[in-house]
Amino acid sequence: MVLRKNIFPRTKGEYLSTGSNVIFTPLNYYVFNFVVLPQYWTMWSEEYTKHFIISSFLTFMMCSNMLALVLCDTTVKGRFPALNKTRKDEWKYCDKCQTSMPPRSWHCTICNTCILKRDHHCFFTSCCVGFHNHRHFMMYLFYTALTTMYASYFNFRYAYDTTDVEYTWMTLVKLLFPMLSVFFIKWSLHHLYLLVIFETFAFGLMCCFMLVWCGYFISRNMVIFDKEHSKRYRKSVMENVQVVFGRKWYLVWQGPWVSSELPCDGTHWDKYM
């Protein structure tokens, strides 16, 4: 795997999105394991330890796939010799990068470079999703959705049990909009826990939606950035899945360190078709 040279955010939106992701991930882990679970089981009891190990494993897999997504270089620049600008096949020439671009590759104005089989730019990780890291992005979504939904089951139980159960509009505000409750009632550490719980669930729902949406595009060998022109690359569902997850697609859930060779090089799609 070729590593990216610059992994830091470039825009205010990226600083906000990626920064929130970096801050809330350990907060989510702390609140679930050291605030929510001890509410129901004694620390390091058999039941507590079981849930602690499960949540730790899921969080580790989520973070390792996120790290692989961010570190993997999927740019075009420097990979191919410069071609004639007037070349009439599907290869293009990028004046900004001064390099040749294979079919399905585009220039990202945020990354300021051309991306091989560019799907989209992810603001929560400050990187583009392309040919070489698409698998890591999907597994990051999968483990994030799994982790957050698993935690949310206990989190909402905790929120209900520890919040005053007077059925008023203020109770609804506390449970659904904990950040807004700061402006209406006396703030406490409990409100921070509610904020983290709500953020965990909201981010998990978004990842579930993205997982289904992106999974649909993968099954049809389409990229989000140019879905109309991607139709000509469509093959069987299994072949389309292997373009992203590789020939050993059934093993990639074990982690980003598992080798799974891709069926093509991301440049010569005519040979793949």
Legacy VTK file of the C-alpha trace (Angstrom):
# vtk DataFile Version 3.0
C-alpha trace
ASCII
DATASET POLYDATA
POINTS 273 float
0.000 0.000 0.000
1.345 3.399 -1.044
0.925 5.974 1.749
-0.546 9.449 1.317
1.822 12.345 1.872
-0.716 14.776 3.342
-3.467 13.363 5.558
-4.537 16.603 7.263
-7.797 18.511 6.592
-7.670 21.290 4.014
-10.958 23.166 4.451
-13.017 24.471 7.365
-15.668 21.864 6.634
-13.080 19.094 6.845
-11.661 20.444 10.102
-15.166 20.476 11.585
-16.236 17.049 10.277
-12.955 15.191 10.778
-12.339 16.942 14.099
-15.761 15.892 15.379
-15.072 12.336 14.249
-11.707 12.224 16.018
-13.136 13.714 19.231
-16.398 11.783 19.463
-14.963 8.335 18.654
-13.004 7.995 21.941
-15.818 9.801 23.786
-18.326 7.251 22.502
-16.053 4.437 23.621
-15.575 5.941 27.089
-19.242 6.722 27.723
-20.406 3.267 26.646
-17.813 1.245 28.557
-17.308 3.358 31.683
-20.630 5.166 32.111
-23.408 3.128 30.503
-22.317 -0.473 31.142
-21.448 0.060 34.862
-25.020 1.271 35.304
-26.176 -2.333 34.831
-23.229 -4.575 35.695
-20.362 -4.429 38.163
-17.078 -3.415 36.573
-15.185 -6.449 35.249
-17.932 -8.878 36.106
-18.483 -11.650 33.567
-21.339 -9.867 31.770
-19.579 -6.492 31.820
-16.339 -7.995 30.486
-18.226 -9.695 27.658
-19.714 -6.414 26.424
-16.425 -4.591 27.006
-14.558 -7.070 24.777
-17.232 -6.881 22.057
-17.260 -3.072 22.003
-13.458 -2.914 22.085
-13.170 -5.311 19.146
-15.750 -3.408 17.091
-14.107 -0.068 17.870
-10.676 -1.431 16.965
-11.925 -2.741 13.607
-13.684 0.550 12.929
-10.585 2.625 13.691
-8.173 0.331 11.821
-10.268 0.527 8.652
-10.559 4.285 9.038
-6.776 4.530 9.382
-6.265 2.389 6.264
-8.761 4.559 4.384
-6.944 7.755 5.328
-3.398 6.492 4.768
-3.949 4.702 1.440
-2.826 6.776 -1.541
-5.221 6.412 -4.459
-4.004 9.363 -6.531
-3.040 9.301 -10.203
-0.205 11.819 -10.218
3.180 10.306 -10.998
1.810 6.832 -11.758
1.578 7.174 -15.545
3.712 8.825 -18.244
2.386 12.016 -19.791
0.309 11.379 -22.907
-0.581 13.548 -25.833
-3.290 16.023 -24.828
-5.138 15.308 -28.064
-5.363 11.567 -27.449
-8.833 10.442 -28.542
-9.465 7.447 -26.308
-10.978 7.704 -22.807
-7.736 8.789 -21.189
-7.736 12.469 -20.256
-5.035 14.990 -19.438
-5.176 17.117 -16.278
-3.548 20.509 -16.743
-3.480 21.156 -12.991
-1.673 17.924 -12.124
0.101 17.757 -15.493
-0.554 14.048 -15.677
-2.615 11.579 -17.662
-5.879 10.312 -16.179
-7.300 6.856 -16.944
-11.040 6.381 -17.518
-13.191 6.923 -14.398
-10.541 9.162 -12.810
-11.231 12.796 -11.923
-9.549 15.759 -10.320
-10.629 16.562 -6.748
-10.602 20.294 -6.051
-10.317 19.704 -2.285
-7.437 17.206 -2.407
-6.034 19.189 -5.357
-5.032 16.006 -7.161
-6.465 13.415 -9.537
-8.008 10.297 -7.980
-7.971 6.847 -9.582
-11.594 5.689 -10.057
-12.862 8.524 -7.880
-16.096 7.751 -6.041
-16.478 10.796 -3.775
-14.697 12.959 -1.203
-15.289 11.968 2.436
-15.292 14.994 4.764
-15.295 12.856 7.915
-11.867 11.446 7.010
-10.526 14.314 4.857
-9.723 12.086 1.901
-11.109 10.891 -1.397
-12.535 7.413 -1.816
-10.991 5.829 -4.887
-9.790 2.604 -6.429
-7.280 1.553 -3.769
-9.158 2.543 -0.583
-12.804 1.923 -1.548
-12.762 -1.385 0.320
-11.511 0.286 3.514
-14.232 2.935 3.258
-16.978 0.323 3.017
-15.594 -1.703 5.919
-15.275 1.497 7.956
-18.968 2.192 7.291
-19.866 -1.401 8.167
-18.048 -1.462 11.501
-19.161 2.065 12.404
-22.799 1.163 11.769
-22.406 -2.081 13.737
-20.599 -0.400 16.644
-23.001 2.522 16.989
-26.182 0.440 16.696
-24.840 -2.057 19.235
-24.002 0.758 21.654
-27.260 2.612 21.024
-29.319 -0.297 22.354
-27.763 0.143 25.802
-27.300 3.905 25.462
-30.997 4.654 25.047
-31.834 2.325 27.893
-29.376 4.300 30.038
-30.796 7.639 28.849
-34.319 6.536 29.749
-33.363 5.139 33.162
-31.270 8.129 34.248
-33.422 10.976 32.935
-36.411 12.172 34.954
-39.416 10.305 33.681
-41.962 13.087 33.929
-43.637 12.949 30.552
-43.217 16.596 29.636
-41.886 18.457 26.614
-38.702 19.148 28.583
-38.085 15.416 28.985
-38.370 15.018 25.212
-35.846 17.838 24.743
-33.427 16.174 27.154
-33.626 12.817 25.393
-33.653 13.899 21.751
-31.843 17.248 21.800
-29.439 17.182 24.756
-27.366 20.036 23.345
-30.405 22.336 23.244
-31.270 21.481 26.836
-28.063 23.240 27.903
-29.736 26.555 27.074
-32.940 25.822 28.983
-31.927 23.959 32.115
-28.965 23.747 34.428
-26.094 21.980 32.669
-24.501 18.867 34.132
-22.108 16.106 33.120
-25.153 13.970 32.462
-26.069 16.244 29.563
-22.661 15.615 28.010
-23.350 11.887 28.204
-26.731 12.415 26.550
-25.086 14.480 23.828
-22.576 11.703 23.110
-25.371 9.108 23.123
-27.443 11.110 20.654
-24.427 11.791 18.416
-23.565 8.086 18.417
-27.040 7.159 17.237
-27.259 9.943 14.634
-23.849 9.127 13.154
-24.733 5.436 13.155
-27.951 6.080 11.233
-26.023 8.097 8.651
-23.490 5.267 8.249
-26.290 2.718 7.848
-27.798 4.815 5.073
-24.406 5.311 3.407
-23.651 1.590 3.665
-26.850 0.669 1.816
-26.515 3.501 -0.709
-22.858 2.830 -1.530
-23.490 -0.918 -1.527
-26.083 -0.410 -4.259
-23.573 1.522 -6.370
-20.918 -1.167 -5.845
-23.306 -3.953 -6.886
-23.734 -2.149 -10.226
-20.054 -1.135 -10.576
-20.976 2.547 -10.476
-19.217 5.480 -8.846
-21.182 8.231 -7.124
-19.227 11.007 -8.815
-20.263 9.943 -12.328
-23.041 7.400 -12.007
-24.496 8.023 -15.469
-21.340 7.111 -17.400
-20.548 4.167 -15.107
-23.320 2.019 -16.570
-21.109 0.732 -19.378
-18.764 -0.904 -16.845
-21.505 -2.994 -15.257
-21.045 -6.780 -15.026
-22.452 -9.445 -12.709
-22.983 -8.518 -9.053
-20.174 -10.818 -7.880
-17.710 -9.390 -10.415
-18.721 -5.859 -9.427
-18.191 -6.659 -5.747
-14.712 -7.990 -6.478
-13.728 -4.695 -8.143
-13.974 -3.092 -4.688
-13.283 -5.903 -2.216
-10.955 -8.082 -4.300
-10.961 -11.777 -5.128
-10.997 -12.697 -1.415
-13.975 -10.436 -0.690
-15.278 -12.897 1.917
-12.202 -12.299 4.123
-11.960 -8.489 4.162
-14.167 -8.248 7.275
-11.178 -9.576 9.234
-9.296 -6.290 8.838
-7.449 -4.003 6.411
-4.292 -6.106 6.769
-5.922 -9.043 4.940
-4.632 -9.224 1.365
-7.322 -9.379 -1.334
-6.058 -8.874 -4.883
-8.229 -6.678 -7.104
-9.230 -8.133 -10.502
-8.023 -5.091 -12.466
-5.540 -2.227 -12.116
-8.090 0.594 -12.225
-6.799 1.907 -15.559
-7.531 -0.567 -18.353
-11.261 -1.083 -17.954
-11.582 -2.266 -21.552
-9.564 -5.396 -20.699
-11.633 -5.966 -17.575
-14.855 -5.725 -19.566
LINES 1 274
273 0 1 2 3 4 5 6 7 8 9 10 11 12 13 14 15 16 17 18 19 20 21 22 23 24 25 26 27 28 29 30 31 32 33 34 35 36 37 38 39 40 41 42 43 44 45 46 47 48 49 50 51 52 53 54 55 56 57 58 59 60 61 62 63 64 65 66 67 68 69 70 71 72 73 74 75 76 77 78 79 80 81 82 83 84 85 86 87 88 89 90 91 92 93 94 95 96 97 98 99 100 101 102 103 104 105 106 107 108 109 110 111 112 113 114 115 116 117 118 119 120 121 122 123 124 125 126 127 128 129 130 131 132 133 134 135 136 137 138 139 140 141 142 143 144 145 146 147 148 149 150 151 152 153 154 155 156 157 158 159 160 161 162 163 164 165 166 167 168 169 170 171 172 173 174 175 176 177 178 179 180 181 182 183 184 185 186 187 188 189 190 191 192 193 194 195 196 197 198 199 200 201 202 203 204 205 206 207 208 209 210 211 212 213 214 215 216 217 218 219 220 221 222 223 224 225 226 227 228 229 230 231 232 233 234 235 236 237 238 239 240 241 242 243 244 245 246 247 248 249 250 251 252 253 254 255 256 257 258 259 260 261 262 263 264 265 266 267 268 269 270 271 272
